[in-house]
Amino acid sequence: AALLLTAIPLLQMDAISRFLLSPDRLRAKRRSEQKYALQKALDGQASAVRAYVQGNVDVGGAGGAAGDGKYDGGDDAAAKKREKAARGAAWRYDPNEEGGHTELLTKDAEYESLAAELLDKTKETPVVVAIDQDPKDERNSREWYLWLAFPPPPPSEELAALDGGKSAKRKWRRVQVPLVPLTSILASKFEDVITSTALCFVADASAGLGTEILGRVAVGCGAGAALIREPLWMSAFASLAASPPGNLPKSKLQTALFALCRLDAWRVRSDVGDCRTVVFTLPGQSCVPTLVPMLQTAFPHERHVFAYDSCAETVRRGIGLQRGRNKLRKLNSNGGAEDTTSSSYPGGSFLSEYLYSLPQSVTSSVPLTPLRTVSKIADRLAPLPSLHAGVAEAWTGAVDRLLTMKADEADNGYLPFVCRTGFLMGRTGKLGDGTEDVSELALTNVLQYVTGTRSRPPKPEVLDAARDALRVVKDECENLVADVPELTGPELKAVEDLAFEHKGILIQDKTLMDTVLPRKEWSLKAAKKLTGCACCAPEEEDDDEGTESATEEEHEEAEES
């Protein structure tokens, strides 16, 4: 018995498990651990947001009153208080308080009234706090609910004068409503709304490198794009959509996703400027297989970006994220956040900066669904350490989704800007990187696409600001992996073996097709196929600069209309 008790903890150690367990049993064990880690992260982050809207996170001080959602620096004491809150030491989520101060809507008339309020331009738009079931629901324990929180109104001058506004705890108005009925009404109303604002969805297969770069550049360049960065509700929604069939019909999930994206874009309408674009960065490569097909169906005429890196570089970044997951964000004098694991965004609030996204260490390494298109995947994952395996499988799943979507392009209309992050990072010398730094052209190309200015070059001041933003985020992302060594020979071979086991990732004429090569006259469709190995990087080939596919032209015309 003593030997048995001693053996149990040892089996929890991945190195021992790799030695003792068969590949299939090892994968099953890791899958169980991944599901637990994801659910724990979702629950923990949702509790933090719920505590925040309860007014139970003290982040006030000279930089802003508790619960106001804004901060502007402040003194050292206030900064330390916000640091403490950021690491979770100040969370005081009270489920009983939430139940007593949350409106539960159960009638059709209430849903209609709420939908009308949500589209009222004169009122604040709520944030999505959670998508979950209610264990206390006596009517239907299987019902999925949407929890919304309306920001409190700004404090009066008299209130603000009282101890910096901290003497009166300001709470958000909270609403709990069934997900399907409300989103069905919202979807119908949004379909009838004529808007000049475009949406751009950035999917990732680079452990968050692509979304980090493009998100920072989009809002930092001053072109007028608003950013919704890896929203927590989208992680919860993807988890729901990836769960076994029976929770909600696919058609209802599709409608809900459309409505929630439009609602979130409506929420940031005051941040939209000249380019009239709201950029959504999807929450990590783990959700790409689930969300990308649904987003393409819901928004076939909007802009879609697929940002990717080599599998080896993605694994290396995943290791860096895991090592830095407990690092504190240090607030600078301007109230921004300095942290290599999740950088600050201009104009952010404490809610969006600290709480409203899952850690990239989770979203890069925990596949929502196991990859099933590789027959011997258990054998290929077994030699890899657990973290390497999780990141590599999530990357392969994201790339697999791109390939399957591109293979069916004639039917689904999926024509994304396929963005290789190595070009933006200015890498040279490795396979596919070439001998020259092409980051300037790559930045211009993707900026034109994201901001909808394909027919004209970006304004000089916009391009200068974009260069500055890219320089900052590039330094931060390089610092993240500065102490992470290159993969060893056996590790690199194991990663390559996994990539090559997926028949489509033997590039030849298939893998990561239509990568946009940095050119003044760039194309979403490659005139020639790429050759090389996707687990390392694709090689550059000449592109016919004067050739644009009919499909791309139709796509651009649809965007303009």
C-alpha positions as semicolon CSV with decimal commas, in nm:
position;residue;x (nm);y (nm);z (nm)
1;A;0,000;0,000;0,000
2;A;0,285;0,237;0,086
3;L;0,444;0,168;-0,250
4;L;0,112;0,235;-0,422
5;L;0,068;0,567;-0,241
6;T;0,421;0,663;-0,335
7;A;0,362;0,573;-0,699
8;I;0,049;0,786;-0,737
9;P;0,224;1,125;-0,701
10;L;0,500;1,006;-0,930
11;L;0,249;0,929;-1,203
12;Q;0,140;1,292;-1,186
13;M;0,485;1,396;-1,296
14;D;0,489;1,426;-1,673
15;A;0,837;1,282;-1,717
16;I;0,741;0,969;-1,524
17;S;0,410;0,944;-1,707
18;R;0,588;0,958;-2,042
19;F;0,803;0,668;-1,932
20;L;0,531;0,450;-1,779
21;L;0,216;0,517;-1,982
22;S;0,129;0,419;-2,336
23;P;0,090;0,709;-2,582
24;D;-0,289;0,677;-2,577
25;R;-0,312;0,669;-2,197
26;L;-0,063;0,955;-2,171
27;R;-0,271;1,166;-2,407
28;A;-0,589;1,086;-2,213
29;K;-0,420;1,189;-1,888
30;R;-0,293;1,513;-2,036
31;R;-0,632;1,584;-2,190
32;S;-0,794;1,553;-1,849
33;E;-0,538;1,793;-1,702
34;Q;-0,591;2,040;-1,987
35;K;-0,969;2,044;-1,942
36;Y;-0,925;2,104;-1,570
37;A;-0,677;2,387;-1,630
38;L;-0,908;2,556;-1,879
39;Q;-1,215;2,535;-1,657
40;K;-1,018;2,659;-1,358
41;A;-0,891;2,956;-1,558
42;L;-1,239;3,038;-1,691
43;D;-1,397;3,016;-1,346
44;G;-1,122;3,218;-1,183
45;Q;-1,127;3,496;-1,439
46;A;-1,507;3,514;-1,438
47;S;-1,504;3,543;-1,058
48;A;-1,255;3,830;-1,085
49;V;-1,478;4,017;-1,331
50;R;-1,783;3,953;-1,112
51;A;-1,598;4,086;-0,808
52;Y;-1,499;4,393;-1,005
53;V;-1,853;4,482;-1,112
54;Q;-1,969;4,422;-0,754
55;G;-1,736;4,702;-0,655
56;N;-1,537;4,457;-0,445
57;V;-1,198;4,525;-0,598
58;D;-1,028;4,826;-0,448
59;V;-0,819;4,974;-0,728
60;G;-0,888;5,333;-0,635
61;G;-0,667;5,612;-0,519
62;A;-0,539;5,914;-0,701
63;G;-0,568;5,723;-1,026
64;G;-0,943;5,666;-1,007
65;A;-1,227;5,563;-0,782
66;A;-1,300;5,201;-0,709
67;G;-1,510;5,044;-0,978
68;D;-1,496;5,335;-1,222
69;G;-1,312;5,130;-1,482
70;K;-1,051;5,401;-1,548
71;Y;-0,713;5,479;-1,406
72;D;-0,454;5,744;-1,481
73;G;-0,150;5,656;-1,278
74;G;-0,166;5,820;-0,939
75;D;0,080;5,799;-0,654
76;D;0,294;5,502;-0,551
77;A;0,044;5,385;-0,290
78;A;-0,236;5,378;-0,546
79;A;-0,013;5,197;-0,795
80;K;0,076;4,933;-0,536
81;K;-0,293;4,889;-0,457
82;R;-0,368;4,827;-0,823
83;E;-0,077;4,583;-0,844
84;K;-0,224;4,394;-0,550
85;A;-0,562;4,384;-0,719
86;A;-0,406;4,272;-1,045
87;R;-0,255;3,965;-0,885
88;G;-0,593;3,870;-0,735
89;A;-0,521;3,959;-0,373
90;A;-0,814;4,200;-0,356
91;W;-1,088;3,985;-0,510
92;R;-1,390;3,952;-0,288
93;Y;-1,650;3,792;-0,512
94;D;-1,969;3,736;-0,314
95;P;-2,219;3,500;-0,487
96;N;-2,491;3,589;-0,237
97;E;-2,451;3,960;-0,307
98;E;-2,465;3,892;-0,680
99;G;-2,785;3,694;-0,646
100;G;-2,948;3,968;-0,442
101;H;-2,850;4,253;-0,674
102;T;-2,890;4,094;-1,017
103;E;-3,210;4,130;-1,219
104;L;-3,326;3,793;-1,350
105;L;-3,528;3,834;-1,670
106;T;-3,762;3,549;-1,765
107;K;-4,033;3,699;-1,990
108;D;-4,043;3,782;-2,360
109;A;-4,143;4,140;-2,291
110;E;-3,841;4,180;-2,063
111;Y;-3,610;4,046;-2,334
112;E;-3,752;4,292;-2,587
113;S;-3,717;4,581;-2,345
114;L;-3,356;4,491;-2,265
115;A;-3,267;4,455;-2,634
116;A;-3,411;4,800;-2,704
117;E;-3,209;4,944;-2,416
118;L;-2,889;4,783;-2,543
119;L;-2,925;4,960;-2,877
120;D;-3,010;5,297;-2,723
121;K;-2,732;5,536;-2,827
122;T;-2,791;5,755;-2,525
123;K;-2,713;5,478;-2,276
124;E;-2,399;5,294;-2,176
125;T;-2,358;4,950;-2,331
126;P;-2,291;4,671;-2,080
127;V;-1,998;4,432;-2,070
128;V;-2,055;4,057;-2,089
129;V;-1,958;3,929;-1,746
130;A;-2,021;3,558;-1,798
131;I;-2,185;3,290;-2,009
132;D;-2,278;3,004;-1,782
133;Q;-2,549;2,790;-1,630
134;D;-2,710;2,883;-1,300
135;P;-2,695;2,599;-1,045
136;K;-2,964;2,776;-0,842
137;D;-3,206;2,791;-1,132
138;E;-3,512;2,597;-1,017
139;R;-3,692;2,639;-1,351
140;N;-3,434;2,483;-1,580
141;S;-3,091;2,378;-1,462
142;R;-2,981;2,326;-1,825
143;E;-3,052;2,685;-1,934
144;W;-2,751;2,889;-2,045
145;Y;-2,748;3,247;-1,921
146;L;-2,582;3,570;-2,014
147;W;-2,470;3,795;-1,728
148;L;-2,443;4,161;-1,827
149;A;-2,313;4,456;-1,626
150;F;-2,391;4,820;-1,702
151;P;-2,116;5,065;-1,601
152;P;-2,211;5,303;-1,319
153;P;-2,261;5,667;-1,417
154;P;-1,970;5,905;-1,355
155;P;-1,965;6,036;-0,997
156;S;-2,089;6,386;-0,930
157;E;-1,840;6,654;-0,834
158;E;-1,967;6,641;-0,477
159;L;-1,917;6,266;-0,456
160;A;-1,575;6,281;-0,617
161;A;-1,470;6,539;-0,360
162;L;-1,547;6,297;-0,078
163;D;-1,226;6,107;-0,016
164;G;-1,154;6,073;-0,386
165;G;-1,491;5,911;-0,443
166;K;-1,399;5,605;-0,236
167;S;-1,643;5,671;0,046
168;A;-1,937;5,563;-0,167
169;K;-1,893;5,225;-0,332
170;R;-2,022;5,249;-0,687
171;K;-2,178;4,933;-0,821
172;W;-2,270;4,827;-1,168
173;R;-2,626;4,739;-1,259
174;R;-2,634;4,366;-1,333
175;V;-2,873;4,157;-1,542
176;Q;-2,908;3,781;-1,587
177;V;-3,096;3,673;-1,899
178;P;-3,129;3,347;-2,096
179;L;-2,868;3,346;-2,372
180;V;-3,072;3,218;-2,667
181;P;-3,387;3,435;-2,641
182;L;-3,197;3,761;-2,596
183;T;-2,935;3,699;-2,864
184;S;-3,204;3,593;-3,112
185;I;-3,378;3,928;-3,063
186;L;-3,049;4,119;-3,072
187;A;-2,935;3,945;-3,391
188;S;-3,257;4,042;-3,565
189;K;-3,224;4,404;-3,453
190;F;-2,856;4,429;-3,550
191;E;-2,930;4,287;-3,895
192;D;-3,165;4,581;-3,950
193;V;-2,906;4,838;-3,839
194;I;-2,709;5,005;-4,118
195;T;-2,354;5,067;-4,001
196;S;-2,040;5,207;-4,162
197;T;-1,817;5,029;-3,910
198;A;-1,628;4,724;-4,035
199;L;-1,516;4,432;-3,821
200;C;-1,179;4,260;-3,844
201;F;-1,122;3,923;-3,676
202;V;-0,764;3,816;-3,604
203;A;-0,712;3,442;-3,557
204;D;-0,384;3,311;-3,424
205;A;-0,146;3,019;-3,466
206;S;0,156;3,169;-3,291
207;A;0,084;3,139;-2,917
208;G;-0,054;3,493;-2,919
209;L;0,237;3,662;-3,096
210;G;0,026;3,758;-3,397
211;T;-0,267;3,890;-3,197
212;E;-0,033;4,078;-2,964
213;I;0,140;4,252;-3,254
214;L;-0,168;4,330;-3,459
215;G;-0,373;4,441;-3,160
216;R;-0,105;4,682;-3,043
217;V;-0,040;4,818;-3,391
218;A;-0,410;4,859;-3,473
219;V;-0,479;5,085;-3,176
220;G;-0,134;5,241;-3,151
221;C;-0,112;5,368;-3,508
222;G;-0,384;5,629;-3,463
223;A;-0,584;5,523;-3,769
224;G;-0,900;5,508;-3,560
225;A;-0,944;5,136;-3,501
226;A;-1,104;5,020;-3,177
227;L;-0,979;4,698;-3,021
228;I;-1,159;4,418;-2,841
229;R;-0,874;4,208;-2,713
230;E;-0,922;3,834;-2,658
231;P;-1,253;3,886;-2,474
232;L;-1,327;3,651;-2,187
233;W;-1,684;3,597;-2,306
234;M;-1,549;3,464;-2,636
235;S;-1,336;3,208;-2,449
236;A;-1,643;3,096;-2,254
237;F;-1,849;3,087;-2,573
238;A;-1,587;2,879;-2,756
239;S;-1,577;2,636;-2,465
240;L;-1,955;2,603;-2,483
241;A;-1,953;2,559;-2,861
242;A;-1,679;2,296;-2,840
243;S;-1,861;2,093;-2,575
244;P;-2,047;1,773;-2,670
245;P;-2,357;1,825;-2,885
246;G;-2,678;1,866;-2,692
247;N;-2,602;2,181;-2,495
248;L;-2,728;2,418;-2,765
249;P;-2,808;2,368;-3,135
250;K;-2,541;2,492;-3,374
251;S;-2,779;2,737;-3,541
252;K;-2,860;2,904;-3,208
253;L;-2,491;2,924;-3,120
254;Q;-2,424;3,085;-3,457
255;T;-2,691;3,347;-3,394
256;A;-2,561;3,411;-3,042
257;L;-2,205;3,465;-3,166
258;F;-2,322;3,715;-3,427
259;A;-2,524;3,909;-3,171
260;L;-2,251;3,915;-2,905
261;C;-1,983;4,033;-3,149
262;R;-2,207;4,311;-3,274
263;L;-2,295;4,404;-2,915
264;D;-1,929;4,426;-2,814
265;A;-1,851;4,634;-3,123
266;W;-2,143;4,861;-3,031
267;R;-1,997;4,897;-2,682
268;V;-1,674;5,053;-2,815
269;R;-1,841;5,273;-3,079
270;S;-1,708;5,591;-2,920
271;D;-1,351;5,464;-2,970
272;V;-1,394;5,416;-3,345
273;G;-1,220;5,681;-3,554
274;D;-1,140;5,754;-3,917
275;C;-1,090;5,399;-4,041
276;R;-1,428;5,291;-3,896
277;T;-1,298;4,951;-3,785
278;V;-1,337;4,737;-3,474
279;V;-1,064;4,473;-3,440
280;F;-1,137;4,153;-3,249
281;T;-0,836;3,944;-3,154
282;L;-0,951;3,589;-3,087
283;P;-0,856;3,439;-2,749
284;G;-0,564;3,220;-2,847
285;Q;-0,484;2,948;-3,096
286;S;-0,677;2,690;-2,893
287;C;-1,013;2,840;-2,994
288;V;-0,939;2,881;-3,366
289;P;-1,079;2,544;-3,483
290;T;-1,409;2,621;-3,308
291;L;-1,456;2,993;-3,371
292;V;-1,316;3,062;-3,718
293;P;-1,581;2,865;-3,914
294;M;-1,859;3,021;-3,707
295;L;-1,721;3,373;-3,753
296;Q;-1,683;3,324;-4,127
297;T;-2,046;3,210;-4,150
298;A;-2,168;3,496;-3,932
299;F;-1,951;3,764;-4,096
300;P;-1,869;3,649;-4,451
301;H;-1,803;4,002;-4,581
302;E;-1,594;4,132;-4,292
303;R;-1,213;4,121;-4,273
304;H;-1,038;3,811;-4,144
305;V;-0,669;3,773;-4,057
306;F;-0,489;3,447;-3,986
307;A;-0,156;3,522;-3,813
308;Y;0,085;3,232;-3,775
309;D;0,439;3,140;-3,684
310;S;0,640;2,822;-3,724
311;C;0,550;2,542;-3,485
312;A;0,896;2,550;-3,328
313;E;0,884;2,925;-3,261
314;T;0,529;2,891;-3,128
315;V;0,637;2,623;-2,881
316;R;0,924;2,843;-2,767
317;R;0,689;3,136;-2,704
318;G;0,451;2,903;-2,520
319;I;0,734;2,811;-2,285
320;G;0,809;3,179;-2,228
321;L;0,445;3,251;-2,150
322;Q;0,435;2,967;-1,898
323;R;0,749;3,088;-1,724
324;G;0,617;3,442;-1,703
325;R;0,259;3,363;-1,605
326;N;0,305;3,481;-1,246
327;K;0,484;3,805;-1,329
328;L;0,314;4,117;-1,201
329;R;0,222;4,393;-1,436
330;K;0,401;4,701;-1,313
331;L;0,200;5,016;-1,361
332;N;0,397;5,302;-1,509
333;S;0,345;5,669;-1,447
334;N;0,086;5,690;-1,724
335;G;-0,126;5,411;-1,583
336;G;-0,024;5,163;-1,850
337;A;0,098;4,811;-1,788
338;E;0,450;4,690;-1,852
339;D;0,464;4,314;-1,879
340;T;0,599;4,079;-2,140
341;T;0,320;3,831;-2,089
342;S;0,029;4,060;-2,174
343;S;0,104;4,413;-2,273
344;S;-0,098;4,725;-2,222
345;Y;-0,324;4,883;-2,479
346;P;-0,387;5,256;-2,520
347;G;-0,706;5,373;-2,361
348;G;-0,760;5,056;-2,165
349;S;-0,951;5,031;-1,840
350;F;-0,857;4,821;-1,539
351;L;-1,126;4,576;-1,649
352;S;-0,993;4,532;-2,002
353;E;-0,627;4,554;-1,901
354;Y;-0,625;4,305;-1,619
355;L;-0,938;4,095;-1,607
356;Y;-1,117;4,057;-1,935
357;S;-0,891;3,798;-2,101
358;L;-0,763;3,455;-2,011
359;P;-0,385;3,431;-1,972
360;Q;-0,212;3,355;-2,301
361;S;-0,024;3,079;-2,122
362;V;-0,360;2,897;-2,109
363;T;-0,507;2,991;-2,446
364;S;-0,187;2,890;-2,628
365;S;-0,143;2,548;-2,467
366;V;-0,488;2,402;-2,394
367;P;-0,666;2,279;-2,709
368;L;-1,042;2,319;-2,672
369;T;-1,095;2,000;-2,869
370;P;-0,848;1,718;-2,934
371;L;-0,703;1,709;-3,283
372;R;-0,853;1,417;-3,475
373;T;-0,719;1,467;-3,828
374;V;-0,379;1,314;-3,742
375;S;-0,406;0,938;-3,705
376;K;-0,086;0,884;-3,505
377;I;-0,101;1,201;-3,300
378;A;-0,074;1,021;-2,964
379;D;0,252;0,861;-3,077
380;R;0,388;1,194;-3,198
381;L;0,291;1,386;-2,883
382;A;0,427;1,126;-2,640
383;P;0,799;1,220;-2,674
384;L;0,722;1,586;-2,604
385;P;0,699;1,735;-2,254
386;S;0,344;1,823;-2,157
387;L;0,371;2,197;-2,226
388;H;0,542;2,144;-2,562
389;A;0,274;1,891;-2,656
390;G;-0,014;2,120;-2,562
391;V;0,121;2,417;-2,757
392;A;0,214;2,204;-3,058
393;E;-0,128;2,036;-3,069
394;A;-0,308;2,370;-3,038
395;W;-0,092;2,513;-3,318
396;T;-0,154;2,211;-3,541
397;G;-0,528;2,235;-3,478
398;A;-0,533;2,603;-3,575
399;V;-0,332;2,544;-3,893
400;D;-0,550;2,243;-3,975
401;R;-0,856;2,467;-3,955
402;L;-0,699;2,716;-4,195
403;L;-0,624;2,437;-4,442
404;T;-0,972;2,287;-4,428
405;M;-1,133;2,630;-4,464
406;K;-0,910;2,717;-4,760
407;A;-0,985;2,382;-4,922
408;D;-1,355;2,471;-4,916
409;E;-1,302;2,836;-5,006
410;A;-1,532;2,827;-5,309
411;D;-1,825;2,742;-5,082
412;N;-1,744;2,926;-4,759
413;G;-1,580;3,235;-4,911
414;Y;-1,296;3,231;-4,655
415;L;-1,028;3,464;-4,793
416;P;-0,819;3,584;-4,498
417;F;-0,503;3,789;-4,489
418;V;-0,261;3,507;-4,407
419;C;0,004;3,688;-4,205
420;R;0,336;3,530;-4,120
421;T;0,461;3,690;-3,797
422;G;0,825;3,627;-3,888
423;F;0,793;3,897;-4,152
424;L;0,659;4,148;-3,898
425;M;0,930;4,054;-3,646
426;G;1,198;4,121;-3,908
427;R;1,358;3,780;-3,875
428;T;1,637;3,691;-4,117
429;G;1,865;3,395;-4,174
430;K;1,625;3,111;-4,096
431;L;1,448;2,902;-4,356
432;G;1,188;3,118;-4,526
433;D;1,294;3,442;-4,360
434;G;1,520;3,552;-4,642
435;T;1,827;3,768;-4,601
436;E;1,658;4,107;-4,568
437;D;1,435;4,259;-4,302
438;V;1,094;4,299;-4,468
439;S;0,906;4,414;-4,159
440;E;0,843;4,761;-4,307
441;L;0,655;4,625;-4,608
442;A;0,484;4,355;-4,404
443;L;0,362;4,618;-4,157
444;T;0,231;4,842;-4,435
445;N;0,049;4,552;-4,603
446;V;-0,131;4,426;-4,295
447;L;-0,210;4,780;-4,179
448;Q;-0,375;4,853;-4,514
449;Y;-0,588;4,541;-4,483
450;V;-0,689;4,580;-4,119
451;T;-0,782;4,947;-4,156
452;G;-0,948;4,904;-4,495
453;T;-0,709;5,132;-4,685
454;R;-0,592;4,883;-4,948
455;S;-0,638;5,130;-5,234
456;R;-0,413;5,395;-5,080
457;P;-0,099;5,403;-4,865
458;P;-0,136;5,478;-4,493
459;K;-0,089;5,838;-4,389
460;P;0,274;5,914;-4,295
461;E;0,183;5,990;-3,933
462;V;-0,015;5,665;-3,909
463;L;0,273;5,463;-4,049
464;D;0,521;5,633;-3,814
465;A;0,302;5,554;-3,513
466;A;0,259;5,196;-3,636
467;R;0,638;5,158;-3,661
468;D;0,675;5,282;-3,305
469;A;0,407;5,044;-3,178
470;L;0,565;4,752;-3,364
471;R;0,908;4,837;-3,226
472;V;0,778;4,834;-2,869
473;V;0,580;4,511;-2,896
474;K;0,862;4,342;-3,089
475;D;1,106;4,421;-2,807
476;E;0,862;4,291;-2,547
477;C;0,793;3,969;-2,736
478;E;1,164;3,909;-2,791
479;N;1,230;3,969;-2,421
480;L;0,965;3,711;-2,336
481;V;1,172;3,435;-2,496
482;A;1,515;3,583;-2,428
483;D;1,587;3,325;-2,157
484;V;1,414;3,040;-2,340
485;P;1,675;2,838;-2,529
486;E;1,618;2,721;-2,883
487;L;1,462;2,375;-2,901
488;T;1,719;2,098;-2,877
489;G;1,774;1,864;-3,169
490;P;1,548;1,590;-3,029
491;E;1,281;1,845;-2,930
492;L;1,285;2,005;-3,273
493;K;1,266;1,665;-3,442
494;A;0,968;1,567;-3,226
495;V;0,790;1,892;-3,320
496;E;0,869;1,838;-3,688
497;D;0,746;1,478;-3,671
498;L;0,413;1,600;-3,531
499;A;0,378;1,866;-3,801
500;F;0,469;1,623;-4,079
501;E;0,222;1,364;-3,950
502;H;-0,049;1,604;-4,065
503;K;-0,047;1,531;-4,436
504;G;-0,136;1,888;-4,529
505;I;0,162;2,032;-4,346
506;L;0,404;1,878;-4,591
507;I;0,378;2,213;-4,764
508;Q;0,454;2,138;-5,130
509;D;0,136;2,288;-5,276
510;K;-0,094;2,303;-4,973
511;T;0,027;2,421;-4,636
512;L;-0,028;2,783;-4,538
513;M;-0,114;2,867;-4,893
514;D;-0,177;3,226;-4,983
515;T;0,059;3,369;-4,724
516;V;0,075;3,739;-4,810
517;L;0,431;3,812;-4,918
518;P;0,554;4,164;-4,834
519;R;0,511;4,361;-5,155
520;K;0,390;4,705;-5,256
521;E;0,126;4,533;-5,468
522;W;0,030;4,245;-5,240
523;S;-0,235;3,982;-5,290
524;L;-0,453;3,767;-5,068
525;K;-0,409;3,491;-5,324
526;A;-0,062;3,359;-5,408
527;A;-0,002;3,328;-5,781
528;K;0,243;3,048;-5,709
529;K;0,239;2,784;-5,440
530;L;0,474;2,799;-5,146
531;T;0,733;2,534;-5,085
532;G;0,906;2,443;-4,764
533;C;0,817;2,310;-4,424
534;A;0,555;2,480;-4,213
535;C;0,702;2,356;-3,889
536;C;1,009;2,565;-3,969
537;A;0,878;2,832;-4,207
538;P;0,762;2,865;-4,567
539;E;1,011;2,970;-4,829
540;E;0,954;3,286;-5,025
541;E;0,871;3,258;-5,392
542;D;0,809;3,516;-5,659
543;D;0,452;3,637;-5,675
544;D;0,290;3,777;-5,984
545;E;0,239;4,130;-5,855
546;G;-0,007;4,225;-6,124
547;T;-0,239;3,932;-6,062
548;E;-0,540;3,953;-5,835
549;S;-0,786;3,668;-5,819
550;A;-1,149;3,721;-5,905
551;T;-1,238;3,587;-5,564
552;E;-1,034;3,858;-5,393
553;E;-1,182;4,133;-5,607
554;E;-1,531;4,015;-5,523
555;H;-1,437;4,009;-5,155
556;E;-1,312;4,369;-5,163
557;E;-1,620;4,487;-5,353
558;A;-1,841;4,325;-5,090
559;E;-1,644;4,502;-4,815
560;E;-1,682;4,841;-4,982
561;S;-2,055;4,792;-5,027
